C-alpha cells in the first residue's frame, strides 16, 4: 500500500458540488485514490509532501488536442490564415510525418500540458501517414504519465472527391472502421480509474462522408466508447454544412446520431440558440478552445449561454499549430476574458473558469472519478506555489486564473508524481526539446 500525505496546503479548491474551499488542509492519497481531506491529518507511515504556502486543485482536464501538431508551431504562411487556408498550408507538412514524429510530438505536448497542471488529456489524431498509428501517442502518454483519452480520428474525402485534405492523407472507410475496432479492443479500458480510454472521432463534416459519420456512431455505441468530432467552428464551417447538407451543423449531427452524453464536439463557436437547446436536452458535450478560436479568427463561443442552458462544457487547448502554447490554466483565463468581453465583466468568474478546466472537462469526458478533490476520487492533484512573482501581492490565493501562476509546482496523477518543483520527473524534457529541433529541421 502506497500512502502520500499532502500537508499544510494554504488553500484547497475542492471543485465539489458545494464549491468547498479549505484553508490549512491536508490530503491523504492511498493507492492512487484520495482517502481523506481535512485539517491536521496524521498518518505515520505516509510519505509527507509539504504544500505550505500553496494552492491545491484537482488536476486540470484537457478535452481537445491534436498532439501531433506540436512539431508544427508557428509555421509561415499559416500564421495569419482562416481555418480552411490554415489546413491547406499544413496538410503537405503533416504528410511527411512518421511514427517517430507522432510519438515525439505527443511526448512534448503532454509534457507541456503537465507543466500547466493538466493530469487528463484527450487527443484527436485523424491522420496516419507513413505507418503512423494511434498507439504512437498512447505509448507517449504512458511514458509521460498522464491519464489519456486518445480518439481514433479519420479523413476519408480527399480533394479529388471535393474534400479539403490531399488524397494521400485520407483512408478507405472500411479500413478506418476496422482500425477503430482494433485499437478499442487493444487499448480501451472502461474501468474506474482507467489510464486509457479510446474514442471514435471522424475528423469533421468536411473531411468524411455522411455514411462514415453514421457508421462510426453505430460502432462506438456497440463498443461502449465515446464519440468526438469538430463542429460549427467558424462561418466557413456553417456555410459548408448549409451548402452540402442543407442544414446547420447541429441538425446534421443530430440526424447522424451525433448527440448524447457519449458525444462531445470541439469548438461549437457558431452554435445558435436552437442548437444550444439541442445540446442541453441531449447532454452533448462541448470542448471550448478559446485561444485557438482567437488565433484562427473563428469568433467567441457562446459559453455563458451554453452553461446557463445546461450544456456540459470543458476546455481544450487544441493543436499547437493553431494555439502555439498548450497551457491549460492559460486557456481558463482566456475563456474568462472572452466571455467578459462578450457578455460583461460579471459574466464569468475566475472560479467558473477553473470549474471548466477541472470538473467541467471531467464531465465532458465521462470521468465521474476525476475532476474534484473528494474522498474516493482519483488522486489527480495539482499543487500551485503561492509565492511566485505572478501572485506576489495577491489578496485571494484561490484566484489562480486571475493572478497565476501559469505553471504548476507539483503534479500527481493516480497518486504518482509527474511534475516536482516545476520540473518533469517522468521524462528527459531537455532531450525531447533537442529531438524536436532536429525533427523540425528535417521537416523544413
C-alpha positions as CSV (number, residue, x, y, z in Angstrom):
1,X,0.0,0.0,0.0
2,X,1.3,3.4,-1.0
3,X,0.4,6.5,1.0
4,X,1.2,10.1,0.4
5,X,0.1,12.9,2.7
6,X,0.0,16.4,1.1
7,X,0.4,18.6,4.2
8,X,-0.3,22.2,5.1
9,X,-1.9,23.5,1.9
10,X,-2.7,27.2,2.3
11,X,-5.9,26.7,0.2
12,X,-7.6,23.6,-1.3
13,X,-10.1,24.3,-4.0
14,X,-12.1,21.0,-4.0
15,X,-14.3,21.8,-7.0
16,X,-17.1,19.8,-5.5
17,X,-20.8,20.5,-5.9
18,X,-20.9,22.8,-2.9
19,X,-17.7,24.6,-4.1
20,X,-15.9,23.7,-0.9
21,X,-12.7,25.7,-0.2
22,X,-10.5,24.6,2.7
23,X,-7.7,26.5,4.4
24,X,-4.7,24.9,6.1
25,X,-5.7,21.5,4.9
26,X,-4.2,18.1,4.2
27,X,-4.9,15.4,1.6
28,X,-4.2,11.7,2.0
29,X,-3.6,9.7,-1.1
30,X,-3.8,5.9,-0.8
31,X,-3.0,3.6,-3.8
32,X,-3.9,6.3,-6.3
33,X,-7.2,7.4,-4.6
34,X,-8.0,10.3,-2.3
35,X,-8.6,8.7,1.1
36,X,-9.1,11.7,3.3
37,X,-9.3,15.5,3.1
38,X,-9.2,17.9,6.1
39,X,-7.0,19.7,8.7
40,X,-4.4,18.1,10.8
41,X,-4.3,14.6,9.2
42,X,-1.7,12.3,10.8
43,X,-0.6,9.1,9.0
44,X,2.7,7.9,10.4
45,X,3.5,5.6,7.5
46,X,2.7,8.1,4.8
47,X,5.3,9.9,2.8
48,X,4.8,13.6,3.5
49,X,4.7,16.2,0.7
50,X,4.9,19.7,2.1
51,X,2.4,22.1,0.4
52,X,2.9,25.1,2.7
53,X,2.1,28.4,1.0
54,X,0.5,26.5,-1.9
55,X,-2.9,26.4,-3.6
56,X,-4.1,22.8,-4.4
57,X,-6.6,22.0,-7.1
58,X,-7.7,18.9,-8.9
59,X,-5.5,18.1,-11.9
60,X,-6.8,20.1,-15.0
61,X,-8.6,18.3,-17.8
62,X,-8.0,18.9,-21.5
63,X,-10.9,17.9,-23.7
64,X,-9.4,18.6,-27.2
65,X,-5.9,18.4,-28.6
66,X,-4.1,17.4,-31.7
67,X,-0.8,16.3,-30.1
68,X,0.9,15.6,-33.5
69,X,0.8,19.4,-34.2
70,X,3.4,20.2,-31.5
71,X,6.1,19.9,-34.2
72,X,4.4,22.5,-36.4
73,X,4.1,25.6,-34.3
74,X,4.2,29.0,-35.9
75,X,4.6,27.7,-39.5
76,X,4.9,30.6,-42.0
77,X,2.0,31.2,-44.4
78,X,-0.4,29.5,-41.9
79,X,0.0,32.0,-39.1
80,X,-2.5,34.5,-40.5
81,X,-4.9,32.2,-42.3
82,X,-8.5,31.3,-41.6
83,X,-9.3,27.6,-40.8
84,X,-9.5,26.2,-44.3
85,X,-6.5,28.1,-45.6
86,X,-4.5,27.2,-42.5
87,X,-5.3,23.5,-43.0
88,X,-4.3,23.6,-46.7
89,X,-0.9,25.1,-45.7
90,X,-0.2,22.4,-43.1
91,X,-1.5,19.3,-44.8
92,X,1.6,18.9,-47.0
93,X,3.9,19.1,-44.0
94,X,1.9,16.6,-42.0
95,X,2.1,14.2,-44.9
96,X,5.8,13.8,-44.1
97,X,5.2,12.7,-40.5
98,X,6.1,9.1,-39.5
99,X,5.7,7.1,-36.2
100,X,8.7,8.7,-34.6
101,X,7.4,12.2,-35.3
102,X,4.0,11.3,-33.9
103,X,5.5,9.9,-30.7
104,X,7.9,12.7,-30.1
105,X,5.2,15.4,-30.8
106,X,2.9,13.7,-28.3
107,X,5.5,13.4,-25.6
108,X,6.3,17.1,-26.0
109,X,2.7,18.2,-26.0
110,X,1.8,16.0,-23.0
111,X,4.8,17.3,-21.0
112,X,3.8,20.9,-21.8
113,X,0.3,20.1,-20.6
114,X,1.6,18.5,-17.4
115,X,3.6,21.6,-16.6
116,X,0.4,23.7,-16.8
117,X,-1.3,21.4,-14.2
118,X,-3.1,19.0,-16.6
119,X,-3.5,15.4,-15.5
120,X,-6.0,14.1,-18.0
121,X,-6.0,14.9,-21.7
122,X,-7.9,13.7,-24.7
123,X,-6.3,13.7,-28.2
124,X,-7.8,13.8,-31.7
125,X,-5.5,12.0,-34.1
126,X,-7.1,11.9,-37.6
127,X,-4.2,11.3,-40.0
128,X,-1.8,8.4,-40.1
129,X,0.9,9.0,-42.7
130,X,3.9,6.7,-43.4
131,X,2.9,3.9,-41.0
132,X,1.9,6.1,-38.0
133,X,-0.7,4.5,-35.6
134,X,-2.8,5.6,-32.7
135,X,-0.5,3.6,-30.3
136,X,2.4,6.0,-31.1
137,X,0.5,8.6,-28.9
138,X,-0.7,6.0,-26.3
139,X,2.9,4.9,-25.7
140,X,3.9,8.5,-25.3
141,X,1.2,9.1,-22.7
142,X,2.3,6.0,-20.7
143,X,5.9,7.3,-20.6
144,X,4.9,10.9,-19.6
145,X,2.4,9.5,-17.0
146,X,-0.8,11.4,-17.9
147,X,-4.3,9.9,-17.9
148,X,-5.2,9.7,-21.6
149,X,-8.3,9.7,-23.8
150,X,-7.0,9.1,-27.4
151,X,-9.5,9.2,-30.2
152,X,-9.1,7.3,-33.4
153,X,-9.8,10.1,-35.9
154,X,-10.1,9.8,-39.7
155,X,-10.4,11.6,-43.0
156,X,-12.0,9.8,-46.0
157,X,-12.8,12.5,-48.6
158,X,-9.8,13.9,-50.4
159,X,-9.5,16.8,-52.8
160,X,-10.4,14.7,-55.8
161,X,-13.8,13.9,-54.2
162,X,-14.5,17.5,-53.2
163,X,-12.9,17.4,-49.7
164,X,-10.2,19.6,-48.2
165,X,-7.3,17.2,-47.4
166,X,-4.9,15.8,-50.0
167,X,-5.8,12.4,-51.3
168,X,-2.6,10.9,-49.8
169,X,-3.9,11.7,-46.3
170,X,-7.3,10.1,-46.5
171,X,-8.2,6.4,-45.9
172,X,-10.8,4.0,-47.1
173,X,-13.8,4.0,-44.9
174,X,-13.8,0.2,-44.3
175,X,-10.1,0.4,-43.2
176,X,-11.0,3.2,-40.8
177,X,-13.7,1.2,-39.1
178,X,-11.6,-1.9,-38.9
179,X,-8.8,0.0,-37.2
180,X,-11.2,1.6,-34.8
181,X,-12.2,-1.9,-33.7
182,X,-8.5,-2.9,-33.4
183,X,-7.5,0.0,-31.2
184,X,-10.6,-0.2,-29.0
185,X,-10.1,-3.9,-28.4
186,X,-6.3,-3.4,-27.7
187,X,-6.2,-0.3,-25.6
188,X,-9.6,0.8,-24.3
189,X,-10.1,0.4,-20.5
190,X,-13.6,1.3,-19.3
191,X,-12.9,0.6,-15.6
192,X,-12.9,3.3,-12.9
193,X,-9.5,4.9,-12.6
194,X,-8.6,3.9,-16.2
195,X,-5.5,5.5,-17.5
196,X,-6.5,5.0,-21.2
197,X,-9.9,5.2,-22.8
198,X,-10.2,5.2,-26.6
199,X,-12.8,7.1,-28.5
200,X,-14.0,7.2,-32.2
201,X,-13.6,10.5,-33.9
202,X,-14.1,11.2,-37.6
203,X,-12.3,14.5,-38.2
204,X,-15.1,16.8,-39.4
205,X,-18.1,17.0,-41.7
206,X,-15.9,18.4,-44.5
207,X,-13.4,15.5,-44.5
208,X,-15.6,12.4,-44.1
209,X,-18.8,11.1,-45.6
210,X,-22.3,11.1,-44.1
211,X,-22.1,7.3,-44.2
212,X,-18.8,7.2,-42.1
213,X,-20.3,9.5,-39.5
214,X,-23.3,7.3,-39.1
215,X,-21.3,4.0,-39.1
216,X,-18.8,5.4,-36.6
217,X,-21.6,6.3,-34.2
218,X,-23.1,2.8,-34.5
219,X,-19.6,1.2,-33.9
220,X,-18.9,3.5,-30.9
221,X,-22.2,2.6,-29.2
222,X,-21.7,-1.1,-30.0
223,X,-18.3,-0.9,-28.3
224,X,-19.4,1.4,-25.5
225,X,-16.9,4.2,-26.2
226,X,-17.3,7.9,-26.6
227,X,-17.5,9.9,-29.9
228,X,-15.8,13.1,-30.8
229,X,-15.5,15.5,-33.8
230,X,-15.2,19.1,-34.8
231,X,-18.5,21.1,-35.3
232,X,-19.6,24.6,-36.1
233,X,-16.0,26.0,-35.7
234,X,-16.4,29.1,-37.8
235,X,-18.6,30.8,-40.5
236,X,-16.9,28.7,-43.3
237,X,-17.9,25.5,-41.4
238,X,-21.5,26.6,-41.1
239,X,-21.6,27.7,-44.8
240,X,-20.2,24.3,-45.9
241,X,-22.9,22.5,-43.9
242,X,-25.7,24.6,-45.4
243,X,-24.4,24.1,-48.9
244,X,-23.5,20.4,-48.8
245,X,-26.1,19.1,-46.3
246,X,-28.9,21.6,-46.5
247,X,-28.9,22.1,-42.7
248,X,-27.0,23.7,-39.9
249,X,-24.2,21.7,-38.2
250,X,-26.2,20.8,-35.1
251,X,-29.1,19.4,-37.2
252,X,-26.5,17.4,-39.2
253,X,-25.1,15.9,-36.0
254,X,-28.5,15.0,-34.7
255,X,-29.5,13.4,-37.9
256,X,-26.5,11.1,-37.9
257,X,-26.7,10.1,-34.2
258,X,-24.0,12.5,-33.0
259,X,-25.8,13.9,-30.0
260,X,-26.0,12.4,-26.5
261,X,-24.0,12.1,-23.2
262,X,-21.5,9.9,-25.0
263,X,-20.6,12.6,-27.6
264,X,-18.5,15.8,-27.3
265,X,-17.8,18.3,-30.1
266,X,-14.9,20.6,-30.4
267,X,-15.3,24.4,-30.8
268,X,-19.0,24.9,-31.4
269,X,-18.3,28.6,-31.8
270,X,-21.2,29.2,-34.1
271,X,-24.0,27.2,-32.4
272,X,-27.3,29.1,-32.5
273,X,-29.9,29.1,-29.7
274,X,-31.7,26.1,-31.2
275,X,-28.5,24.1,-31.3
276,X,-27.6,25.1,-27.7
277,X,-31.0,23.9,-26.6
278,X,-30.5,20.6,-28.5
279,X,-27.1,20.0,-26.8
280,X,-28.6,20.9,-23.4
281,X,-31.5,18.4,-23.8
282,X,-29.3,15.6,-25.0
283,X,-26.3,16.4,-22.7
284,X,-24.0,16.6,-25.6
285,X,-20.6,18.0,-24.5
286,X,-18.6,20.8,-25.9
287,X,-14.8,21.3,-25.9
288,X,-14.2,25.0,-25.7
289,X,-10.9,26.1,-27.3
290,X,-10.7,29.9,-26.8
291,X,-7.1,30.5,-27.7
292,X,-7.3,28.6,-30.9
293,X,-10.6,30.3,-31.8
294,X,-8.9,33.6,-31.4
295,X,-5.8,32.6,-33.4
296,X,-7.9,31.5,-36.3
297,X,-10.3,34.4,-36.1
298,X,-13.2,31.9,-35.6
299,X,-15.1,34.0,-33.0
300,X,-16.2,33.7,-29.4
301,X,-18.2,30.7,-28.5
302,X,-21.4,31.3,-26.5
303,X,-20.2,29.6,-23.4
304,X,-22.2,31.6,-20.9
305,X,-25.3,30.8,-22.8
306,X,-24.3,27.1,-23.1
307,X,-23.7,26.8,-19.3
308,X,-26.9,28.6,-18.5
309,X,-28.8,26.1,-20.6
310,X,-27.1,23.1,-19.1
311,X,-24.7,22.1,-21.8
312,X,-21.7,20.2,-20.5
313,X,-18.6,22.3,-21.3
314,X,-14.9,21.7,-20.8
315,X,-11.7,23.3,-22.0
316,X,-9.4,22.3,-24.8
317,X,-6.0,23.7,-25.9
318,X,-6.5,22.4,-29.4
319,X,-3.4,21.7,-31.5
320,X,-0.2,23.7,-31.2
321,X,-0.3,24.6,-34.8
322,X,-3.4,26.8,-34.1
323,X,-2.7,27.7,-30.5
324,X,1.1,27.7,-30.2
325,X,1.0,27.1,-26.4
326,X,-0.6,24.1,-24.7
327,X,-1.2,25.8,-21.3
328,X,-4.5,24.8,-19.8
329,X,-4.5,27.3,-16.9
330,X,-3.9,30.0,-19.5
331,X,-6.8,28.6,-21.5
332,X,-9.0,29.0,-18.5
333,X,-8.0,32.6,-18.2
334,X,-8.6,33.3,-21.9
335,X,-12.1,31.7,-21.6
336,X,-13.0,34.0,-18.7
337,X,-11.7,37.1,-20.5
338,X,-13.5,36.4,-23.8
339,X,-16.8,35.8,-22.0
340,X,-16.4,39.1,-20.2
341,X,-15.7,40.9,-23.5
342,X,-18.8,39.4,-25.0
343,X,-21.2,39.5,-22.0
344,X,-19.9,41.9,-19.4
345,X,-17.4,41.8,-16.5
346,X,-19.7,39.7,-14.3
347,X,-20.3,37.0,-17.0
348,X,-17.7,34.5,-15.8
349,X,-15.8,34.5,-12.5
350,X,-12.3,33.1,-12.0
351,X,-13.8,30.2,-10.1
352,X,-16.2,29.5,-13.1
353,X,-13.2,29.3,-15.4
354,X,-11.4,26.9,-13.2
355,X,-14.5,24.8,-13.0
356,X,-14.5,24.5,-16.7
357,X,-10.9,23.3,-16.5
358,X,-11.5,20.7,-13.9
359,X,-14.9,19.1,-13.2
360,X,-16.3,20.5,-16.4
361,X,-13.8,18.7,-18.5
362,X,-14.1,15.5,-16.5
363,X,-17.9,15.5,-17.0
364,X,-17.5,16.1,-20.8
365,X,-15.1,13.0,-21.0
366,X,-17.5,10.9,-18.8
367,X,-15.0,10.8,-15.9
368,X,-17.0,10.9,-12.7
369,X,-13.9,9.6,-11.0
370,X,-11.9,12.7,-11.8
371,X,-12.1,16.5,-11.7
372,X,-12.6,17.1,-7.9
373,X,-10.8,16.7,-4.6
374,X,-13.0,14.4,-2.5
375,X,-12.8,11.1,-0.8
376,X,-13.0,8.3,-3.4
377,X,-11.9,10.4,-6.4
378,X,-8.7,9.5,-8.3
379,X,-5.6,11.3,-6.9
380,X,-5.0,13.6,-9.8
381,X,-3.8,16.7,-7.9
382,X,-2.1,20.0,-8.9
383,X,-0.1,22.0,-6.4
384,X,0.5,25.6,-7.2
385,X,3.0,27.8,-5.5
386,X,1.6,30.9,-3.8
387,X,5.0,32.5,-3.6
388,X,5.7,33.4,-7.3
389,X,6.1,36.8,-8.9
390,X,2.8,36.4,-10.6
391,X,0.8,36.2,-7.4
392,X,3.0,38.3,-5.1
393,X,0.6,40.8,-3.6
394,X,-2.5,38.8,-4.4
395,X,-5.2,39.1,-1.8
396,X,-7.0,35.9,-3.0
397,X,-4.9,32.8,-3.1
398,X,-7.8,31.0,-4.9
399,X,-7.7,33.4,-7.8
400,X,-5.3,31.3,-9.9
401,X,-7.0,32.3,-13.1
402,X,-6.5,36.0,-12.3
403,X,-3.1,36.1,-10.6
404,X,-1.4,32.9,-11.6
405,X,1.0,31.2,-11.5
406,X,0.9,29.8,-15.1
407,X,2.9,26.7,-14.3
408,X,2.3,24.1,-11.7
409,X,4.8,23.3,-8.9
410,X,3.9,19.7,-8.4
411,X,1.5,17.4,-10.2
412,X,0.3,13.9,-9.1
413,X,-1.6,11.6,-11.5
414,X,-3.1,8.5,-9.9
415,X,-1.0,9.5,-6.9
416,X,2.2,9.3,-8.8
417,X,4.5,12.4,-9.2
418,X,4.8,13.7,-12.8
419,X,6.0,17.2,-12.0
420,X,8.1,18.1,-8.9
421,X,9.3,21.6,-8.1
422,X,8.3,22.8,-11.6
423,X,10.2,20.1,-13.5
424,X,9.1,17.0,-15.3
425,X,10.2,13.8,-13.4
426,X,9.0,11.2,-15.8
427,X,10.8,12.2,-19.0
428,X,14.0,14.0,-20.1
429,X,12.5,17.2,-21.2
430,X,15.8,18.7,-22.4
431,X,16.4,15.7,-24.5
432,X,12.9,15.9,-26.0
433,X,13.4,19.6,-26.9
434,X,16.7,18.7,-28.6
435,X,15.0,15.9,-30.6
436,X,12.2,18.4,-31.6
437,X,14.7,20.8,-33.0
438,X,16.2,18.0,-35.2
439,X,12.8,16.8,-36.3
440,X,11.7,20.3,-37.3
441,X,14.9,20.8,-39.3
442,X,14.1,17.6,-41.2
443,X,10.5,18.6,-41.9
444,X,11.6,22.0,-43.1
